[in-house]
Structure formats: C-alpha cells, structure tokens
C-alpha cells in the first residue's frame, strides 16, 4: 500500500519513520535528508519544505522540517 511504499523509500535512504495521527515522523541526520531529497538542509532557515520525490508524488502531499520547539 501507499504507506509501505513511502516507508520503504525512506528506509532505503537510512531514514527512520514513526507513524503519527496524521502522517509520519521521519528522523535521520542532516546528511541523510540532504542526500535523500537532494537539497541542502539549512538549519538556520527552518521550517523548510522539502521537494517530494517523483516516486512518492502519488502518496505524499508535503514534507516539512519544522522549527525546533522553543523552551522557556
């Protein structure tokens, strides 16, 4: 199904996934994200939207690296 296709694509690139209520939480190193999505991940520019690879276009509506939470 769609989720197994997406999970496999991410796993093949060394990224880990965790199902969430809406979507997936994807974790990995900055280098893994940069290589998988063929972008430079600038941590100063968060949040950023990543391009959706053609293989996932039918299954994924958006991929975003959010800003980290701010603690006070």
VENJO-V252222 format. One record per run of one state. SS is the DSSP state (H for helix, E for strand, L for the rest). FROM is the first residue (numbers start at 1). TO is the last residue. If there is no record, write none. Layout:
ss->SS from->FROM to->TO
ss->SS from->FROM to->TO
This chain:
ss->L from->1 to->1
ss->H from->2 to->12
ss->L from->13 to->15
ss->E from->16 to->19
ss->L from->20 to->23
ss->E from->24 to->27
ss->L from->28 to->29
ss->H from->30 to->37
ss->L from->38 to->42
ss->H from->43 to->45
ss->L from->46 to->47
ss->E from->48 to->49
ss->L from->50 to->53
ss->H from->54 to->56
ss->L from->57 to->63
ss->E from->64 to->65
ss->L from->66 to->72
